[in-house]
Amino acid sequence: MYTCNFCSLTVQSLRDYVLHSRLHRNEPHAIFKCAAVDCKQSFSKYEGFKSHFYRCHNTSTCTVPAHGVTDTALTCNIALCGHQCSDVPGLVAHLKNHMKEGRAVKCPVKGCKRVFQIMSSFTSHMSRKHRNCSFDSIDNSHRHSAPQISSVSTEQCPTASDLDANTGESEIEICTCQNFDDLHLRNISLFYLKLQGKFLLPASTIQNIVGEMQNIHELGQTYTFSKLHSLLQNDLSLPEETISKIFATLKESDLFSLCHKGPMRTEYSRSQAFKKVFSYVEPERILLGRDENRKEQFAYYVPVKETLKSLLNSDIGKNYISLHLSEQNSADILCDCTDGQILKSRDLSQGNQSLQLLLYQDAFEVVNPLGSARKKHKILAVYFSLVNLPSHLRSNTEHMQLVMLCREKDFKDFGSESVFSQLIADLKDLEENGIALSDQSVIKGSLYSIAGDNLGSHSIGGFLENFSQSKYFCRYCLVTKEEFQNVDPNVCGPLRTVERYDSAVKQLQTEGATEVQGVKFIMDESQQRNVTSAVAEVLKDLSSSVLQSVVETLNSLGVTTPADFQYVQETDLLPVLRPIQARRLVSVWSQKSKYISSHQSTDSSSSSIESSGNRVPFCSSTSSLLATGSKVASDWADNFKVPWQKLPEEISQCLERKKRLSPRLRREIVRIVVSEMLKICDCPSKQSSTAIAKKMVAKYPASLQDVIEGDIVGTGYHSLVKQFQNRVENVKRSHVPKVKKRTRTEDSDTDEIPAEKKAAVQDTYGCVSWELKFLPLNETEESQLDKQQQMKMMSKIATVDQEVVDTLLKATYYTQRQDINKGITMQQLCENWPFLFQELGMCVHFKQLTGIDLKEMFLNSLDKKGQRLLNFLKTVGGDRKKQVLQAAAKLEVMRGQIEGCSEDFKDMVLLLLAYFDEKEEKMFHYVEESCPVEDVEQDKLPATPCIIVFGSSCYISKLFMLSIDQRITTRHISTFISAICIMFGSYYCFNIHYPLELGSTLEFLQRCFFGINPEKGTKVEWRKNKKQLPVNPRVLTLIADLADYEWRAD
């Protein structure tokens, strides 16, 4: 009988033992031991174990272990080995093999303490000191009681051909294991987990491997079944019903397919299977606070106690973790972390059994960034290993357990206390209460030591991290930088002790210094409470996470008491607060400090309170101070005088003659105005820039207003505001830190449209009659329904009177809007209002809704602006953007020799999509020219309005259709221009937002060709935490470029 040392399964023969071991070949750190009595070799790979079986046990008979022992065997005492030798020379030769692996070997002779790593030295030592070494002189750690060989009980052993994969009986094992399917799933899971974790294959590659392996398996299975079917039917004459049952049983028992079509099918199912098969410890997400963009940042912590519990219950824990630390070496030899004097002098044990944790911490880059991206993706990682493991296993990366991951930037911003709080709490609990194992025993543990690089160790220890400028740069002693550089680099100053460290911390707290003897300031709890209260008293609506970020920022600046607030500047707080919030704090603190200074001589109690570091109550006039500060901040822009007299003569002439300024002159006027603005305000806001730009455009609209072919775009001054802000940012870039844009969050203190009202705002965008409150005069609900039924009947007639339909549509506009605004489905709208989806009905409804004649406005704008836009896209656009140039070349080939305005318009629309780099398939869906309407795959259509083109391109198509909500709503559109008009009109008539993928193109068409120019709001689909601008910046840039192009052309 042979017993598997992995799963304890018992098999009858050595052959079955070798075949069964295949199931464990992917086990981590697997050691395959030969079970033959006369062989005690071990192998780390199954292939080596199998090859050994072929070579060494290819005999007709082999012995079977029997009862009885003998004391003639010597065993290697190196961890994870256990190799047995019959004599002393064999043991010595085997120990030399370990030296080739780079492992240290202790002399096997009793009383000899020498340790060797070089094989030649070990050979010389044995030759000189132990030449006549006998069996009895070998140390007892190498003695082993081996099973006695019985010459009575024998069994037939397989030859190499018995296991050869090419023979008829190749590795056929009769499975007697009850949980064979679980072992098979574990084996496959280990294989894919090794690909993912050890070989670092991406998930897409592993998914491809899974699919291809299953395909190959099914192909081989099909071939095998065909051969087997022929054998069973022709040679054995089995009935077809029996053969079908055999095949059904084989398919049901196909564990490979069951795994690959089940748990291993997808990336998600594999991850779930890994969690079930292996001991998985779920990481915890620790909220650190909000960053400068007011976005929540997290650290991820894997609970140490749960990891230890899983580790102790695993095979590694049962076989290799020793709860008693090994004997220490002599004082002259340092072989392990346990040999240091400091650790020898400290008793870290927790009774007879204890775990000793060794923490590692380091930072690494997950990418290889260059320039400004450096340190952006740097991650701080914390691992632990157990001192209880043998030293050669402890340093192996496969035995290091992950504890925590955190962005290094977040670690510096939020501090070590926020990041490590949960880890410290678990370590304390481990030391005091321990962990309970499955056998109800309790094992305690403690932190043995912390390893890491200099930066990380100084950060954790509270030491300064500036090695180039700090006077005291060493965390071990108090050597100064001058002594190190000028006296002797090997000099060692007075050693740091616990008493000296505590004294430095006490000095920091009492004297208010930022560092003492290389120990940096850490705010204590009472000081932090005072500072927190002072901030919260002014900004009462701050969330706890943002408040914590503000306090930590003040801590990093050296603020220890509220008395230090007078030295804080607005720019110091901008990374964690909005500009208005920062100004409020600084304004109140500056006024408070003046109040205290003026009353300091008469109010001695206030002075004593301030000097002691306690919080000074704010004066009762806080609200008036805030009101005064806000008035000053806003009035300057209203009273700002534009320096017209400082403008060059060339600019003044253009303004007075109402000529359009060239790009060069426009940039010059922006430089002059911004220069004057910065003399009054260090950091002009967008609101101030808008007020000044509005005054300038109002005075000289012909020269400064945003227009295209005479039509005003938006408010007319957005591009000037944008130039002002860009100039301010460029001027101040080298003087003040850049203020990053912040995303809108729920705790924002600015007025914002509630989320539930955003849709309504976008629906009414550009509309003048979105919802009527009353029925038209002389109309009732019954008359409206009658007219609706009349139009339903008319829609079934081939030819109808257009004027009658026009009159009925205008009369029932109230009911149409009621149905649309209720949100009924597109199918119901098609049934209730069939004419609404035809060109006539769309134009009538659009005119009532927006006050604009849909097609007439478009054709007039096309005649006026189309050719110039097309020329710009083909020349300037092609030079600036590669995709426009490529699209123009492609369209030239598709278009061929076709000419005409309609074809030019097709060029313009397609090039406009390429210019904004937006998706053509979101606007056009191409089908075969002869494709029946019923065969159009509507499930592949986008949900937003889409033009269905019958043909390979818009140039050869003679038929267009429109789909909305993946449903064909308008059939038989004869021209491309009509299709564009109906498609655009449907966005407004049916309350549909522009998709993000077409936002820029549709807004440009809206403003420049359909004449819809609201000053505020947008029709583009709303995105959470994304600021909505009055005019799309990309559209604004194109309009400005077109205006410059017009100026050059004129």
JOQUI-V760511 format. One record per run of one state. SS is the DSSP state (~ for helix, > for strand, _ for the rest). FROM is the first residue (numbers start at 1). LEN is the number of residues. If there is no record, write none. Layout:
ss/from/len
SS/FROM/LEN
SS/FROM/LEN
This chain:
ss/from/len
_/1/1
>/2/2
_/4/6
>/10/2
_/12/2
~/14/11
_/25/7
>/32/2
_/34/8
>/42/2
_/44/2
~/46/11
_/57/4
>/61/15
_/76/8
>/84/2
_/86/2
~/88/13
_/101/4
>/105/2
_/107/2
>/109/1
_/110/5
>/115/2
_/117/2
~/119/11
_/130/5
~/135/3
>/138/1
_/139/1
~/140/3
>/143/14
_/157/3
~/160/3
_/163/17
~/180/18
_/198/5
~/203/33
_/236/4
~/240/13
_/253/2
~/255/6
_/261/6
~/267/11
_/278/6
>/284/7
_/291/5
>/296/6
_/302/2
~/304/9
_/313/2
~/315/6
_/321/16
~/337/3
_/340/1
~/341/5
_/346/8
>/354/12
_/366/5
~/371/3
_/374/4
>/378/9
_/387/4
~/391/4
_/395/2
~/397/3
_/400/1
>/401/7
~/408/7
_/415/1
~/416/17
_/433/2
>/435/2
_/437/5
>/442/11
_/453/1
~/454/8
_/462/1
>/463/1
_/464/8
>/472/1
_/473/4
>/477/1
_/478/2
>/480/1
~/481/7
_/488/7
>/495/1
_/496/2
~/498/14
_/512/3
>/515/2
_/517/2
>/519/2
_/521/4
~/525/14
_/539/5
~/544/14
_/558/4
~/562/6
_/568/2
~/570/4
_/574/5
~/579/20
_/599/5
~/604/9
_/613/9
~/622/17
_/639/5
~/644/3
_/647/2
~/649/8
_/657/6
~/663/18
_/681/5
~/686/14
_/700/1
~/701/4
_/705/2
>/707/2
_/709/2
>/711/2
_/713/5
~/718/15
_/733/22
~/755/9
_/764/17
~/781/15
_/796/6
~/802/10
_/812/1
~/813/10
_/823/3
~/826/7
_/833/1
~/834/4
_/838/1
~/839/12
_/851/3
~/854/27
_/881/1
~/882/14
_/896/5
~/901/15
_/916/4
~/920/3
_/923/1
>/924/4
_/928/5
~/933/3
_/936/2
~/938/3
_/941/5
>/946/5
_/951/9
>/960/5
_/965/2
>/967/7
_/974/2
~/976/14
_/990/4
>/994/1
_/995/1
~/996/13
_/1009/11
>/1020/1
_/1021/12
~/1033/17
_/1050/1
